[in-house]
Amino acid sequence: MARLSRIGLATWACAMVGSSIAVAQQAGPTPSPNVTVLQRARPQFDPLGIRAGGFLIFPSLTVTGQYDSNVFAREKNEEDDLGLIIRPQINVASQWSRHALNVSAFGEFGLYDEFDENNYSDFGGSVSGRLDITRNDVVNGSLSIARLHQTRDDPEDVGVGDVVKYVTGSARLSYRKDFNLLFGVIGAQVIRYDYIEEDTREDVRDRYQYGLDLRLGYKVSPRFDVFVEGDYTIVDYDRNRNLGGFEQNSRGWSITVGTGIDFTGLLFGEARVGYIRRDYDDGDLDDIQGPGAYVNLTWNITTLTSLVFDASTAIVETTQFGASGNFQSTAGVEVQHELLRNLILIGRLGYQRDDFQGIDRTDNTVRARATARYLLNRNLSLDVGYEFATRDSDVRGADYDRHLVRVGLTGRL
């Protein structure tokens, strides 16, 4: 394993040394208005893809070397390690004038030099599509399945043994109808979580989650709308009781009001606020209620700089003994700046609060990340990044500080 990591790191070093010199900043076409700097089309550096009839296929392979100063996210007895992360991916997108069909598949394989209990093999795929029945009647659908792992900094991780692995699948169908200035969207989805560890602690987490949502809105102008949205959620566990003897099944709902905005591409996105609630079948578990929020707004300050704001609240399932759920709040801001035509700088600051209901535990986590993306040509790009994370918890031993340094090379067609 040590030899594998060193070979990978040596390969990236050679790629860096042998890469061509970046082209200087130069004038280009007017950027698309409703994308961030990072998403913007760059004809000189974007991959051409492989055309197959009415589809374009975009395969890619990313190989990343990582140094982790605290691989188990511990407060004490920290252990550092080197890792090699390999991520193949393929995206297929239709090029039709009406309707749409997209298919994607990925794999992600983490190999660590010293602590192989952190090794993982993630993979999955998804299919999504849009059916344009008429100009005012649109159906969207998606299917996905993936085998994933629980990261070491997850509050549910116990910090010993192999990383927890699970399979998740989801299906969603929605229908949108426009009535002149009024519109409505109704959707339904089902999500399955199946923990494949034989440990009883993980087995009790297997569940289905069903959801139904409805949005009714009014288009004030082509670039501004207001809406009200409600949803209803059912969480149904395979085993009625967890290890603490509590019934885990629950019912929840939310109501929010919001707006979608697009001010000529300078400020665009969506924001909504309201109320969320979750009621548990077991009377000994605390019901959860609180403010509901979702924000995702982009401000293109200039043609070279974007600011992305995001925030949300959600009720998350938990395995913490005696807790009914985790009222989770997140907020973040990201800046993207095009320093050169082929050099993009990305900085992000994020905050997460995990408030476990029914027990005395609240976690406050702050993450800061800086990345430089260097586009060598349309087929190769290099990412160099640093991330710092710190958690402050009410529970003894749950605090941690963590530094990560990553160097990755991506090949695309």
C-alpha positions as CSV (number, residue, x, y, z in Angstrom):
1,M,0.0,0.0,0.0
2,A,2.8,2.4,0.8
3,R,4.4,1.7,-2.5
4,L,1.1,2.3,-4.3
5,S,0.7,5.7,-2.6
6,R,4.3,6.8,-3.4
7,I,3.9,5.7,-7.1
8,G,0.7,7.8,-7.3
9,L,2.3,10.9,-5.8
10,A,5.4,10.5,-8.1
11,T,3.1,10.3,-11.1
12,W,1.4,13.6,-10.2
13,A,4.8,15.3,-9.6
14,C,5.9,14.2,-13.1
15,A,2.6,15.6,-14.6
16,M,3.1,18.9,-12.9
17,V,6.7,19.2,-14.1
18,G,5.9,18.1,-17.6
19,S,2.8,20.3,-18.1
20,S,2.7,23.1,-20.5
21,I,2.9,26.8,-19.4
22,A,-0.6,28.3,-18.8
23,V,-1.9,30.7,-21.5
24,A,-2.3,34.3,-20.4
25,Q,-5.6,35.9,-19.7
26,Q,-7.2,36.9,-23.0
27,A,-10.5,38.2,-24.3
28,G,-13.2,35.7,-25.0
29,P,-16.9,35.4,-25.8
30,T,-19.5,37.0,-23.4
31,P,-20.1,34.5,-20.6
32,S,-23.4,32.7,-20.2
33,P,-25.4,34.7,-17.6
34,N,-26.9,32.0,-15.4
35,V,-23.8,30.1,-14.4
36,T,-21.0,30.6,-12.0
37,V,-17.4,31.3,-13.0
38,L,-16.6,27.6,-12.4
39,Q,-19.5,26.4,-14.6
40,R,-18.8,28.8,-17.4
41,A,-18.1,27.4,-20.9
42,R,-14.5,27.7,-21.9
43,P,-14.3,26.6,-25.6
44,Q,-10.5,26.4,-25.5
45,F,-10.4,24.0,-22.5
46,D,-13.8,22.2,-22.4
47,P,-13.7,18.5,-23.5
48,L,-15.3,17.8,-26.8
49,G,-17.0,14.6,-25.7
50,I,-17.8,11.6,-27.9
51,R,-20.8,11.9,-30.1
52,A,-23.1,8.9,-30.4
53,G,-26.2,9.7,-32.4
54,G,-28.2,12.3,-30.4
55,F,-26.0,11.9,-27.3
56,L,-22.7,13.3,-26.1
57,I,-20.6,11.1,-23.9
58,F,-18.1,12.6,-21.4
59,P,-15.8,10.1,-19.7
60,S,-13.3,11.3,-17.1
61,L,-10.7,9.9,-14.6
62,T,-9.5,11.7,-11.5
63,V,-6.5,10.5,-9.5
64,T,-5.9,12.4,-6.2
65,G,-3.2,12.2,-3.6
66,Q,-4.2,13.2,-0.1
67,Y,-2.5,13.9,3.2
68,D,-4.9,13.7,6.2
69,S,-3.7,14.9,9.6
70,N,-6.5,13.1,11.5
71,V,-7.8,10.2,9.5
72,F,-10.2,9.1,12.3
73,A,-11.4,12.6,13.2
74,R,-10.4,12.1,16.9
75,E,-9.9,14.6,19.7
76,K,-7.0,12.7,21.1
77,N,-4.5,10.1,19.7
78,E,-4.6,11.6,16.2
79,E,-3.3,9.6,13.4
80,D,-2.2,10.9,10.0
81,D,-2.0,9.0,6.7
82,L,-1.5,9.3,3.0
83,G,-4.3,8.3,0.7
84,L,-4.8,7.6,-3.0
85,I,-8.3,8.3,-4.4
86,I,-9.3,7.1,-7.9
87,R,-12.5,8.3,-9.4
88,P,-13.7,7.2,-12.9
89,Q,-16.9,8.8,-14.2
90,I,-19.0,8.8,-17.3
91,N,-21.8,11.2,-18.2
92,V,-24.1,10.8,-21.2
93,A,-26.3,13.8,-22.1
94,S,-28.9,14.0,-24.9
95,Q,-28.7,16.8,-27.4
96,W,-32.4,16.8,-28.5
97,S,-34.4,20.0,-29.1
98,R,-37.2,18.6,-27.0
99,H,-37.2,16.2,-24.1
100,A,-34.0,15.2,-22.3
101,L,-32.3,12.0,-21.1
102,N,-29.1,11.9,-19.0
103,V,-27.2,8.9,-17.7
104,S,-24.2,8.9,-15.4
105,A,-22.1,6.3,-13.6
106,F,-19.2,6.7,-11.2
107,G,-16.7,4.9,-9.0
108,E,-14.6,6.2,-6.2
109,F,-11.9,4.0,-4.6
110,G,-9.9,5.2,-1.6
111,L,-6.7,3.4,-0.7
112,Y,-4.8,4.4,2.5
113,D,-1.1,3.8,3.1
114,E,-1.2,2.8,6.8
115,F,-4.8,2.5,8.0
116,D,-6.5,0.2,5.5
117,E,-9.6,0.1,7.6
118,N,-10.4,3.5,6.0
119,N,-10.3,2.0,2.5
120,Y,-13.5,2.2,0.6
121,S,-15.1,1.3,-2.8
122,D,-18.0,3.5,-3.8
123,F,-19.8,3.2,-7.0
124,G,-23.2,4.0,-8.5
125,G,-25.3,5.3,-11.4
126,S,-28.3,7.4,-12.2
127,V,-30.8,8.1,-15.0
128,S,-32.8,11.3,-15.3
129,G,-35.1,12.6,-17.9
130,R,-37.6,15.3,-19.0
131,L,-40.7,14.8,-21.0
132,D,-42.0,18.0,-22.7
133,I,-45.6,17.1,-23.2
134,T,-46.4,20.6,-24.2
135,R,-44.8,24.0,-23.6
136,N,-46.8,24.3,-20.4
137,D,-46.7,20.6,-19.3
138,V,-43.4,19.0,-18.3
139,V,-42.7,15.7,-16.5
140,N,-39.4,15.1,-14.8
141,G,-38.1,11.8,-13.4
142,S,-35.0,10.2,-12.0
143,L,-33.7,6.9,-10.7
144,S,-30.4,6.3,-8.9
145,I,-28.6,3.7,-6.9
146,A,-25.2,3.8,-5.2
147,R,-23.0,1.9,-2.8
148,L,-21.4,4.5,-0.5
149,H,-19.5,4.8,2.8
150,Q,-19.9,6.9,5.9
151,T,-17.1,9.3,6.4
152,R,-15.0,9.4,9.6
153,D,-16.1,12.9,10.5
154,D,-19.8,11.9,10.4
155,P,-21.3,12.3,14.0
156,E,-22.7,8.8,13.6
157,D,-19.2,7.2,13.1
158,V,-18.0,5.3,16.2
159,G,-14.3,5.7,15.1
160,V,-13.4,2.0,15.3
161,G,-13.4,-0.8,12.8
162,D,-13.9,-0.5,9.0
163,V,-15.8,2.4,7.6
164,V,-19.5,1.8,7.5
165,K,-20.9,0.9,4.0
166,Y,-24.4,1.1,2.8
167,V,-26.5,1.0,-0.4
168,T,-29.0,3.8,-1.2
169,G,-31.5,4.1,-4.0
170,S,-34.0,6.7,-4.9
171,A,-36.8,7.3,-7.4
172,R,-38.6,10.6,-8.1
173,L,-41.3,11.8,-10.4
174,S,-42.7,15.3,-10.7
175,Y,-45.1,17.1,-13.0
176,R,-45.2,20.9,-13.7
177,K,-48.2,22.8,-15.1
178,D,-48.1,26.4,-16.2
179,F,-51.3,28.4,-16.2
180,N,-50.3,31.7,-17.8
181,L,-48.8,33.5,-14.8
182,L,-49.7,30.7,-12.3
183,F,-47.8,27.4,-12.0
184,G,-47.9,24.3,-10.0
185,V,-45.4,21.4,-9.4
186,I,-46.3,18.1,-7.7
187,G,-43.7,15.5,-6.9
188,A,-43.3,12.1,-5.2
189,Q,-40.2,10.2,-4.2
190,V,-39.0,7.1,-2.4
191,I,-35.5,6.6,-0.9
192,R,-34.1,3.3,0.4
193,Y,-31.1,3.0,2.8
194,D,-29.7,-0.5,3.3
195,Y,-26.6,-0.8,5.6
196,I,-24.6,-3.8,4.4
197,E,-22.6,-4.3,7.6
198,E,-23.5,-7.3,9.7
199,D,-23.1,-5.3,12.9
200,T,-26.5,-5.0,14.7
201,R,-25.9,-1.3,15.3
202,E,-26.0,-0.7,11.5
203,D,-28.7,-3.2,10.8
204,V,-31.3,-1.2,12.7
205,R,-30.7,1.8,10.4
206,D,-32.3,0.1,7.3
207,R,-35.3,2.1,6.2
208,Y,-37.5,3.6,3.5
209,Q,-38.3,7.3,3.3
210,Y,-41.4,8.4,1.3
211,G,-42.1,12.0,0.3
212,L,-44.8,14.0,-1.4
213,D,-44.5,17.7,-2.2
214,L,-46.6,20.4,-3.8
215,R,-45.5,23.9,-5.0
216,L,-48.0,26.6,-6.1
217,G,-46.5,29.8,-7.5
218,Y,-47.1,33.1,-9.4
219,K,-44.7,34.5,-12.0
220,V,-44.5,38.2,-11.1
221,S,-42.2,38.6,-14.2
222,P,-40.2,36.4,-16.5
223,R,-37.3,36.8,-14.0
224,F,-39.1,36.7,-10.7
225,D,-41.6,34.4,-9.1
226,V,-43.1,33.7,-5.6
227,F,-44.4,30.4,-4.3
228,V,-45.7,28.4,-1.4
229,E,-44.5,24.8,-0.9
230,G,-45.6,22.0,1.3
231,D,-44.3,18.5,1.8
232,Y,-45.1,15.3,3.8
233,T,-42.6,12.7,4.7
234,I,-42.9,9.1,6.1
235,V,-39.9,7.3,7.6
236,D,-40.4,3.6,7.9
237,Y,-37.7,1.4,9.5
238,D,-37.4,-2.3,8.8
239,R,-37.0,-2.9,12.5
240,N,-39.6,-1.1,14.6
241,R,-37.2,-0.5,17.6
242,N,-33.6,0.6,17.7
243,L,-31.0,-0.7,20.1
244,G,-32.3,1.6,22.8
245,G,-35.8,0.0,22.6
246,F,-37.4,3.1,20.9
247,E,-39.7,3.0,17.9
248,Q,-38.0,4.9,15.2
249,N,-40.8,5.4,12.7
250,S,-41.9,9.0,12.2
251,R,-44.1,11.3,10.1
252,G,-43.1,14.8,9.2
253,W,-44.3,17.9,7.2
254,S,-43.1,21.3,6.3
255,I,-44.6,24.5,4.8
256,T,-42.4,27.3,3.3
257,V,-42.8,30.4,1.2
258,G,-40.1,31.4,-1.2
259,T,-39.0,33.1,-4.4
260,G,-37.0,32.3,-7.5
261,I,-35.0,35.2,-8.9
262,D,-32.9,36.0,-12.0
263,F,-31.8,39.6,-12.2
264,T,-30.2,39.5,-15.6
265,G,-27.7,36.8,-14.6
266,L,-26.1,39.0,-11.9
267,L,-28.1,37.5,-9.0
268,F,-30.0,34.3,-9.5
269,G,-31.2,31.3,-7.5
270,E,-33.9,30.4,-5.0
271,A,-34.7,31.1,-1.4
272,R,-37.5,29.9,0.9
273,V,-38.3,30.0,4.6
274,G,-41.0,28.4,6.8
275,Y,-41.6,25.7,9.4
276,I,-40.7,22.0,9.6
277,R,-41.9,19.3,12.1
278,R,-41.4,15.6,12.7
279,D,-43.6,13.4,15.0
280,Y,-42.4,10.1,16.3
281,D,-44.4,6.9,16.9
282,D,-42.7,6.4,20.2
283,G,-44.1,8.8,22.8
284,D,-40.7,8.7,24.7
285,L,-38.9,10.4,21.8
286,D,-39.1,14.1,21.5
287,D,-41.0,15.5,18.5
288,I,-38.9,18.0,16.5
289,Q,-40.0,21.3,15.2
290,G,-38.3,24.5,14.1
291,P,-37.6,27.0,11.3
292,G,-37.3,25.6,7.8
293,A,-35.0,27.2,5.3
294,Y,-33.3,26.7,2.0
295,V,-31.1,29.2,0.2
296,N,-29.0,28.8,-3.0
297,L,-28.1,32.2,-4.5
298,T,-25.4,33.2,-6.9
299,W,-24.1,36.7,-7.3
300,N,-21.9,37.3,-10.3
301,I,-20.0,40.3,-9.0
302,T,-18.1,40.7,-12.3
303,T,-17.6,38.4,-15.3
304,L,-14.5,37.0,-13.4
305,T,-15.9,36.6,-9.9
306,S,-18.9,34.7,-8.4
307,L,-20.2,34.5,-4.9
308,V,-22.4,31.5,-4.0
309,F,-24.5,31.6,-0.9
310,D,-26.2,28.5,0.5
311,A,-28.1,27.6,3.7
312,S,-30.6,25.0,4.8
313,T,-32.2,23.3,7.8
314,A,-33.3,19.6,7.9
315,I,-34.3,16.9,10.3
316,V,-31.8,14.1,9.9
317,E,-32.0,10.5,11.2
318,T,-29.6,9.5,14.0
319,T,-28.2,6.6,16.0
320,Q,-27.3,8.6,19.1
321,F,-28.7,6.8,22.1
322,G,-31.9,8.5,23.4
323,A,-32.0,11.1,20.6
324,S,-35.1,11.2,18.3
325,G,-33.3,13.0,15.5
326,N,-30.8,15.6,14.5
327,F,-32.0,19.1,13.7
328,Q,-29.2,20.1,11.3
329,S,-28.5,23.6,10.1
330,T,-25.9,24.5,7.5
331,A,-24.6,27.7,5.9
332,G,-21.8,28.5,3.5
333,V,-20.3,31.0,1.1
334,E,-18.1,30.2,-1.8
335,V,-16.0,32.6,-4.0
336,Q,-14.9,31.6,-7.5
337,H,-12.4,33.8,-9.3
338,E,-11.0,33.4,-12.8
339,L,-7.4,34.6,-12.4
340,L,-6.4,33.5,-15.8
341,R,-8.4,31.9,-18.6
342,N,-7.1,28.5,-17.4
343,L,-6.6,29.2,-13.7
344,I,-9.6,29.3,-11.4
345,L,-9.3,30.0,-7.7
346,I,-12.0,28.6,-5.3
347,G,-12.5,29.4,-1.6
348,R,-15.3,28.2,0.6
349,L,-16.2,28.7,4.3
350,G,-19.0,26.5,5.7
351,Y,-20.7,26.0,9.0
352,Q,-22.8,23.1,10.3
353,R,-24.7,22.7,13.5
354,D,-26.0,19.3,14.6
355,D,-28.5,19.6,17.4
356,F,-29.5,16.1,18.7
357,Q,-33.0,16.3,20.1
358,G,-33.7,14.6,23.5
359,I,-30.1,14.5,24.6
360,D,-27.4,17.0,25.6
361,R,-25.3,17.0,22.5
362,T,-24.8,19.8,20.0
363,D,-21.9,19.8,17.5
364,N,-20.7,23.0,15.8
365,T,-18.4,22.3,12.8
366,V,-16.5,24.8,10.7
367,R,-14.8,23.9,7.4
368,A,-12.6,26.2,5.3
369,R,-11.3,25.1,1.8
370,A,-9.1,26.7,-0.8
371,T,-8.5,25.2,-4.3
372,A,-6.7,26.2,-7.4
373,R,-7.8,24.6,-10.7
374,Y,-5.3,24.7,-13.5
375,L,-6.6,23.8,-16.9
376,L,-3.6,22.3,-18.8
377,N,-5.6,21.8,-22.0
378,R,-9.1,20.5,-22.9
379,N,-8.2,17.0,-21.7
380,L,-6.2,17.6,-18.6
381,S,-6.6,19.7,-15.4
382,L,-4.8,19.9,-12.1
383,D,-6.4,20.7,-8.7
384,V,-4.3,21.7,-5.7
385,G,-6.2,22.2,-2.5
386,Y,-6.2,22.6,1.3
387,E,-9.0,22.1,3.8
388,F,-9.3,22.7,7.5
389,A,-12.1,21.3,9.6
390,T,-12.8,21.7,13.3
391,R,-15.7,20.5,15.5
392,D,-16.7,21.7,18.9
393,S,-19.1,19.3,20.7
394,D,-20.9,19.1,24.1
395,V,-19.8,15.4,24.2
396,R,-16.3,14.6,25.6
397,G,-14.1,13.2,23.0
398,A,-16.1,14.3,20.0
399,D,-14.1,17.5,19.2
400,Y,-11.5,17.3,16.4
401,D,-9.2,19.4,14.2
402,R,-8.3,18.1,10.8
403,H,-6.0,19.3,8.0
404,L,-6.2,17.9,4.5
405,V,-3.9,18.6,1.5
406,R,-4.9,17.3,-1.9
407,V,-3.3,17.2,-5.4
408,G,-5.4,15.7,-8.2
409,L,-5.0,15.2,-11.9
410,T,-8.1,14.8,-14.1
411,G,-8.2,13.5,-17.6
412,R,-11.3,14.1,-19.8
413,L,-12.5,13.3,-23.3
